[in-house]
Amino acid sequence: MSAHAEHRQSGALRLALVLTAFVALLELGGGVAAHSLALLADSAHVFMDVLALAVALGAQWQAMRPATRRQTFGFARMEVLAALANAALLLAVTAFIVIEAMHRFASPALPSGRLMIGVALAGGSINAFMGFMLSREATASLNVRAALYHVLSDALGAVAVIIGGIVVLARGIAWVDPALSLFVAVLVVVGAAGIVREAAEVLLESTPAHIDLAELRRAMLETPSVLDVHDLHVWTIGACNHALSAHILVPDERVSACTAILKALDARLRRDFDVTHVTMQFECESCENDEHIVCTQANRV
């Protein structure tokens, strides 16, 4: 990822952090004034999102640090750790929402519908703007996608509060307030599960979702002088940073010929599969059934 793109993502996260803090304070004051559990629950959700965005921004800065002797791949996976932390925060908020909703079902109280609608409209409008802003950067970063989910879940929470306010005004039904709080909780759990699944795929060094490993291997075999490809691994280091290692069987070539093959493979993998870090071991003889070297040739793709 270019330095310009990283700076742009950091700027988007900083603005989202400031605006989210404002929305949290707005909904907290509005929830207290309106006696609305849905609004208070959403304000707690947004307050946690303030912390989550701060973690995301810190991880973004860490990811921009250069590699060291110990962290030879750099700090790109700090974004993945931040995404997992954000998911944990979301689940903690969900538990709070559910507990408070149960209490409100037991002791229903009619909130101020007009105040609920006004505050939720203001907060939802700000969240919609932040969602649009972050969506332009989300495809390049798991960390930004996690932050985007926080913002979108806030916007959905605001919509739920608006609906609740309308029902309260029209029907005077008190239980709709905690019921909508539970709806927000379900949305949070679904999104958190998606973040955890995506982060786990990176930590487990799974093949990136956009890559068909069999197709990639066929593309490598189309390169002149490549007789076979085995011990093939593709994984994600960090945002838009995918790595590949493989054993390449070639005719008995000079070293200079292997260099040309490597350049051709590297160019093809970058262009067609977005693989940016390539490590290859060239062989002129198959290592079939040799138990004295580490090779998974028998388990080819």
C-alpha positions as CSV (number, residue, x, y, z in Angstrom):
1,M,0.0,0.0,0.0
2,S,1.3,3.5,-0.9
3,A,2.2,6.1,1.7
4,H,-0.5,8.3,0.2
5,A,-3.2,5.7,0.7
6,E,-2.1,5.0,4.3
7,H,-2.2,8.8,5.0
8,R,-5.7,9.0,3.5
9,Q,-7.0,6.1,5.6
10,S,-5.5,7.6,8.8
11,G,-7.2,10.9,8.0
12,A,-10.6,9.2,7.5
13,L,-10.2,7.4,10.8
14,R,-9.3,10.6,12.6
15,L,-12.4,12.4,11.3
16,A,-14.6,9.4,12.1
17,L,-13.2,9.4,15.7
18,V,-14.1,13.0,16.3
19,L,-17.5,12.8,14.7
20,T,-18.3,9.5,16.6
21,A,-17.4,11.1,19.9
22,F,-19.8,14.0,19.2
23,V,-22.6,11.5,18.3
24,A,-22.0,9.6,21.5
25,L,-22.3,12.7,23.7
26,L,-25.4,13.8,21.7
27,E,-27.2,10.5,22.2
28,L,-26.2,10.3,25.9
29,G,-27.7,13.7,26.6
30,G,-30.7,12.9,24.5
31,G,-31.3,9.5,26.1
32,V,-31.2,10.9,29.6
33,A,-33.6,13.7,28.6
34,A,-36.0,11.4,26.7
35,H,-35.8,8.5,29.2
36,S,-35.2,6.2,26.2
37,L,-33.3,2.9,26.7
38,A,-32.9,2.5,23.0
39,L,-31.2,5.9,22.8
40,L,-29.0,5.3,25.9
41,A,-28.1,1.8,24.6
42,D,-27.1,3.2,21.3
43,S,-25.1,6.0,23.0
44,A,-23.2,3.3,24.9
45,H,-22.7,1.5,21.7
46,V,-21.3,4.6,20.1
47,F,-19.1,5.3,23.1
48,M,-17.5,1.9,22.7
49,D,-17.1,2.7,19.0
50,V,-15.1,5.8,20.0
51,L,-12.7,3.5,21.8
52,A,-12.7,1.1,18.9
53,L,-11.9,3.8,16.4
54,A,-9.1,5.0,18.6
55,V,-7.7,1.4,18.6
56,A,-8.1,1.3,14.8
57,L,-6.3,4.5,14.4
58,G,-3.4,3.4,16.6
59,A,-3.2,0.2,14.7
60,Q,-3.1,2.1,11.4
61,W,-0.1,4.1,12.7
62,Q,1.6,0.9,13.8
63,A,1.0,-0.7,10.4
64,M,2.9,2.2,8.8
65,R,6.1,1.4,10.8
66,P,9.0,-0.1,8.8
67,A,10.1,-3.7,9.3
68,T,12.6,-4.5,12.0
69,R,15.0,-7.4,12.6
70,R,12.3,-9.1,14.7
71,Q,9.2,-8.1,12.7
72,T,10.6,-8.8,9.3
73,F,7.2,-8.5,7.6
74,G,6.6,-5.2,9.4
75,F,3.5,-4.4,11.6
76,A,0.7,-4.9,9.0
77,R,-1.1,-7.4,11.2
78,M,-1.6,-4.9,13.9
79,E,-4.7,-4.0,11.9
80,V,-6.0,-7.6,12.3
81,L,-5.4,-7.5,16.0
82,A,-7.3,-4.2,16.2
83,A,-10.2,-5.7,14.2
84,L,-10.4,-8.5,16.7
85,A,-10.3,-6.1,19.6
86,N,-13.1,-4.1,18.0
87,A,-15.2,-7.2,17.6
88,A,-14.7,-8.0,21.3
89,L,-15.9,-4.5,22.2
90,L,-19.0,-4.9,20.1
91,L,-19.9,-8.1,21.9
92,A,-19.4,-6.4,25.2
93,V,-21.8,-3.7,24.2
94,T,-24.3,-6.3,23.1
95,A,-24.3,-7.9,26.5
96,F,-25.0,-4.5,28.1
97,I,-27.9,-3.8,25.7
98,V,-29.5,-7.2,26.4
99,I,-29.3,-6.8,30.2
100,E,-30.7,-3.3,30.2
101,A,-33.5,-4.4,27.8
102,M,-34.5,-7.2,30.2
103,H,-34.7,-4.7,33.0
104,R,-36.8,-2.3,30.9
105,F,-39.3,-5.1,29.9
106,A,-39.8,-5.8,33.6
107,S,-40.3,-2.1,34.5
108,P,-41.6,-0.4,31.3
109,A,-41.3,3.4,31.0
110,L,-42.7,5.6,28.2
111,P,-39.9,7.7,26.7
112,S,-40.2,11.0,24.8
113,G,-40.9,10.1,21.2
114,R,-40.2,13.5,19.8
115,L,-36.8,13.8,21.5
116,M,-35.9,10.2,20.4
117,I,-36.6,11.0,16.8
118,G,-34.8,14.4,16.8
119,V,-31.6,13.1,18.4
120,A,-31.5,9.9,16.3
121,L,-32.0,11.9,13.1
122,A,-29.0,14.1,13.9
123,G,-26.8,11.1,14.9
124,G,-27.9,9.0,12.0
125,S,-27.1,11.8,9.5
126,I,-23.6,12.1,10.9
127,N,-23.1,8.3,10.8
128,A,-24.3,8.2,7.2
129,F,-21.7,10.7,6.2
130,M,-19.0,8.8,8.1
131,G,-20.0,5.6,6.4
132,F,-19.7,7.1,3.0
133,M,-16.3,8.5,3.8
134,L,-14.9,5.2,5.2
135,S,-16.5,3.1,2.4
136,R,-14.0,4.6,-0.1
137,E,-11.1,3.2,1.9
138,A,-12.6,0.0,3.3
139,T,-11.7,-2.3,0.4
140,A,-8.0,-1.8,1.1
141,S,-8.0,-2.4,4.8
142,L,-9.6,-4.9,7.2
143,N,-9.1,-2.4,10.0
144,V,-11.0,0.3,8.1
145,R,-13.7,-2.2,7.3
146,A,-14.1,-3.0,11.0
147,A,-14.4,0.7,11.7
148,L,-16.9,1.0,8.9
149,Y,-19.0,-1.7,10.4
150,H,-19.0,0.2,13.7
151,V,-20.3,3.3,12.0
152,L,-22.9,1.5,9.9
153,S,-24.2,-0.3,13.0
154,D,-24.5,3.1,14.7
155,A,-26.5,4.3,11.7
156,L,-28.8,1.3,11.9
157,G,-29.2,1.8,15.6
158,A,-30.3,5.4,14.9
159,V,-32.9,4.1,12.4
160,A,-34.2,1.8,15.1
161,V,-34.5,4.6,17.6
162,I,-36.4,6.7,15.0
163,I,-38.8,3.9,14.4
164,G,-39.3,3.5,18.1
165,G,-39.9,7.2,18.6
166,I,-42.6,7.1,15.9
167,V,-44.3,4.2,17.5
168,V,-44.2,5.8,20.9
169,L,-45.7,9.0,19.5
170,A,-48.4,7.2,17.6
171,R,-49.3,4.4,20.0
172,G,-47.8,5.1,23.3
173,I,-46.3,1.6,23.5
174,A,-43.5,1.5,26.1
175,W,-42.1,-2.0,25.3
176,V,-41.1,-1.0,21.8
177,D,-38.1,0.9,23.2
178,P,-36.3,-2.2,24.8
179,A,-37.5,-4.4,21.9
180,L,-35.6,-2.2,19.4
181,S,-32.6,-2.3,21.7
182,L,-32.5,-6.0,21.2
183,F,-32.8,-5.6,17.5
184,V,-29.7,-3.4,17.6
185,A,-28.0,-6.1,19.7
186,V,-28.7,-8.7,17.0
187,L,-27.2,-6.4,14.3
188,V,-24.1,-6.0,16.4
189,V,-23.5,-9.7,16.9
190,V,-23.9,-10.5,13.2
191,G,-21.4,-7.9,12.3
192,A,-18.9,-8.8,15.0
193,A,-19.0,-12.5,13.8
194,G,-18.1,-11.4,10.3
195,I,-15.1,-9.3,11.6
196,V,-13.9,-12.3,13.7
197,R,-14.2,-14.7,10.8
198,E,-12.3,-12.4,8.4
199,A,-9.5,-11.7,10.9
200,A,-9.2,-15.4,11.8
201,E,-8.7,-16.2,8.1
202,V,-5.7,-13.9,8.0
203,L,-4.2,-15.2,11.3
204,L,-4.7,-18.8,10.1
205,E,-2.8,-17.8,6.9
206,S,-5.7,-19.0,4.7
207,T,-5.6,-18.4,1.0
208,P,-7.0,-15.0,0.3
209,A,-10.7,-15.1,-0.7
210,H,-10.1,-13.5,-4.1
211,I,-7.6,-16.2,-5.2
212,D,-8.4,-19.5,-6.7
213,L,-5.4,-21.6,-5.8
214,A,-5.9,-24.1,-8.7
215,E,-6.2,-21.2,-11.2
216,L,-3.1,-19.5,-9.8
217,R,-1.1,-22.8,-10.2
218,R,-2.3,-23.2,-13.8
219,A,-1.2,-19.6,-14.5
220,M,2.3,-20.4,-13.1
221,L,2.5,-23.5,-15.2
222,E,1.9,-21.5,-18.3
223,T,5.2,-19.7,-17.8
224,P,7.9,-20.9,-20.2
225,S,10.4,-23.4,-18.6
226,V,8.1,-24.1,-15.6
227,L,7.6,-27.9,-15.5
228,D,5.8,-28.2,-12.2
229,V,4.7,-26.2,-9.2
230,H,4.4,-27.8,-5.8
231,D,4.6,-26.9,-2.1
232,L,2.4,-23.9,-3.0
233,H,1.2,-21.5,-0.3
234,V,-0.5,-18.2,-0.5
235,W,-1.5,-16.1,2.5
236,T,-2.2,-12.5,3.6
237,I,0.4,-10.5,5.6
238,G,-1.7,-7.4,6.0
239,A,-4.0,-5.1,4.2
240,C,-3.6,-5.6,0.4
241,N,-0.3,-7.4,1.1
242,H,-0.5,-11.0,-0.1
243,A,2.5,-13.4,-0.1
244,L,3.3,-16.6,-2.0
245,S,5.9,-19.3,-1.6
246,A,6.4,-22.3,-3.9
247,H,8.8,-24.9,-5.3
248,I,9.3,-24.6,-9.0
249,L,10.5,-27.5,-11.1
250,V,12.5,-26.4,-14.1
251,P,14.9,-28.0,-16.6
252,D,18.6,-28.1,-15.7
253,E,19.1,-24.3,-16.3
254,R,21.7,-21.7,-15.6
255,V,21.1,-19.4,-12.7
256,S,20.5,-16.5,-15.1
257,A,17.7,-18.4,-16.7
258,C,16.0,-19.0,-13.4
259,T,16.2,-15.3,-12.7
260,A,14.3,-14.6,-15.9
261,I,11.7,-17.2,-14.9
262,L,11.3,-15.6,-11.5
263,K,10.7,-12.2,-13.0
264,A,8.1,-13.6,-15.4
265,L,6.3,-15.4,-12.5
266,D,6.4,-12.3,-10.2
267,A,5.0,-10.0,-12.9
268,R,2.1,-12.5,-13.7
269,L,1.3,-13.0,-10.0
270,R,1.2,-9.2,-9.3
271,R,-0.9,-8.4,-12.3
272,D,-3.4,-11.2,-12.2
273,F,-3.6,-12.2,-8.5
274,D,-2.4,-9.1,-6.5
275,V,0.4,-11.1,-4.9
276,T,3.1,-8.7,-3.8
277,H,5.6,-10.8,-2.0
278,V,7.0,-13.9,-3.8
279,T,9.5,-16.5,-2.6
280,M,10.3,-19.4,-4.9
281,Q,12.7,-22.3,-4.7
282,F,13.8,-23.6,-8.1
283,E,14.5,-27.3,-8.5
284,C,15.8,-29.3,-11.5
285,E,14.8,-32.7,-10.1
286,S,11.6,-33.8,-8.5
287,C,11.7,-34.5,-4.8
288,E,9.2,-37.4,-5.0
289,N,8.9,-39.5,-1.9
290,D,12.0,-38.0,-0.4
291,E,11.4,-38.1,3.4
292,H,14.5,-36.1,4.2
293,I,13.3,-32.7,2.9
294,V,10.3,-30.7,3.8
295,C,8.0,-30.9,0.8
296,T,4.3,-31.4,0.2
297,Q,4.6,-32.5,-3.4
298,A,2.4,-35.5,-2.8
299,N,-0.4,-33.1,-1.7
300,R,-0.5,-30.9,-4.9
301,V,-3.3,-28.5,-5.6
